[in-house]
Amino acid sequence: MAKKTGLTYDQLDTAFRHRNFKPLYFLYGDETFLMDELQQVLIEHALAAHERDFNFDLVYGAEAEARAVLALCGAFPMMAERRVVVVRNFEQLKENRLFTAYAEQPNPSAVVLLLCTGKPNLSAHPYRALRQHAAWGEFKAFYAREMPGWVKRRVEALGYEIEPQAVQMLADYVGTSLHVAAGEIEKLMTYAGERRALTADDVVRASGQTREFNVFELQRALGEGRAADAQRIGQRLLSQASNTRGEALMIVSVLTGYFTKLWKLGACRALRIPEREMAQQVGISPFFIKEYLFSLRRFPPQALEQAFAALLAADYELKGGARRDERLVMTLLLRRLTPGTAPAERAEAGTAPATVS
């Protein structure tokens, strides 16, 4: 019978760092970044650098056959305590069903790590046997609401402090990709130099944008109904970019995340959920929930539907669905995201709550 509860990233990371190894690990899921990191931690702590030439094998499933890989797993270490075999894309390994027997009696002198991208058929062998006998873990793709917490923990684990607005901005900027998030955090730390406290201004400047002209100010201008400001910021961002199409796609991605949060907030508000719980469910820092709720007043359900349609159309065009210039695509998109904005409405929008910094 399969073990019902898999191991978490923290449990595996701690075990590897304390050199507490099992002979067989089976990890799968869509969040490959965490599995990549665990692979690296395992190699670093299971084998000394001078032991790896003869005792470490990295195999890619699409390029190997099960019998040859099983021979590697069954071999004894050479002048070392153990050997390590990592099989990436295990789901692509020919005849991987042969690992059913190995799962029941793994080589005690080896540490074998089997990695699957996505979720395989766990009711069929060898996956059923691996879930039953191996140490296993599932790594699901992150939800947007989980990203601020992950960003904060990641930064703090690296020995830095980060202010709440910077956490929110980073989370909005990277979407749900941990690979991108980790890269942006590294870039941010490099920009900060010897400083150990990271700010919202650091996030903006490290991205190559400016305090006045950045995607977060664009987002705020849309939320407050400042159509002219939104157009000015959007066009400046494109004019400053070395790759206008890539910049335009990034803007569409960030704005899609923004309007998705507004849509989720609307559902939470309809259920009369408390503000702090709303923030947790949607993935917004409690410091900024009032700002988002203020923006939500401008976007009832029908307006949100139109916003998503406009963002989808812009994404389609920018990815090759049309030949219009990126600047024109952005102009039309921002116009559709701020329809019917009269001067009186803009003046009223200027009373939005101040952003906490």
Phi, psi and omega in degrees: 000133183293147175291127189288326186251122178277170179275146179271169176302313182298320180296316180291317180300315179296316180298315181296317182292334177267008177058038177256090190255144169263159181286340185213129178235141179229109182240138181212163177142178182272340181271084186287338182301315181294322178292323177300317181294319179295323176301314182294319179296319179300311182298316183297325186259343180274332184225137171289159184304319183285350181269348191283333182302322185253352188232013179229131177230129175248120186238140174254127188306319183290345185251010186221174175236150188301319184296319179293321180290321177298325177296321177295318181293328183273353182288158179267153180292155180247111180055040178206164181288329184207168169240158183234132176234124177246126177245109177270151183052048181303331180296341180265358182289127181296134178058036181294352175300337179295344178286354178301313180291321180297324180301326181284329181221075180287158178293117182291346180267007182234157168240112184251126180244115179255123184242128177244133173274122184088187182251113180284178178284097187287350179272352182249153175283146012272356188295323178297316179294322180294319178293333182278321189250332184270165168281124187229160177205145177249135182239095182280155176298144181287149169272156180303324182293342180273345188292317180302317179297320180293317179300313181298314180296320181297313181297315182293325178295335179271005174090020180242161170253152180215133183284154185305319181295323179294322177300312182296319181295316178298316181297320178294323186288322188266350183069228182247017181270114178290328176301311180294317181300315180297320178296318179292324178295318177298317179298320181295319179293322177296318179296320183290338179066235183277349178291141181254002178246121183259136185241170177298322178297324176298318181299316181295310186289325178294335179277358180087008179257185181238168183300324183273325184243093178210165187294335180284325173292326176297315178301316181293320179298320177295317181297331181263002177075022180270082187299314182297318179295320180298315179296318182296316181292316181300315181290325178294320178300318180290322182291333180274346187278143175283334178233094187296324180293316178298320178296317180298319179295322177297317180298315179299319180297313180295317180293326176298317177298321180297311181289332174296320177296318178299318180298315179294322178297321178300319178293320179294319181293324178298331179270003179059040178284138178303151186301317182297321178290323175304310182303318181294317183292325186271335182093037178242139175298138177305337179296335188243008183298322181294324178297318179292319180295325176297316180295327181299333179299334181276348187231081172294173185309318182295320179294324178293321176300317179295323179296315179296322178297319180294318180293320178296318180296318179295318179299317179298315181295316183292337180266018173109003182284348178205170184251014181290149179298145182302324181294323178290318177302317181292320179301312181294321179298309183294328176295319180289335180276349177228062183285146171059036181272104180274162180304320180297321179294321180295321179296318179295320180297336180293351179268017180298151178303143179293144178285133177287134178229000000 
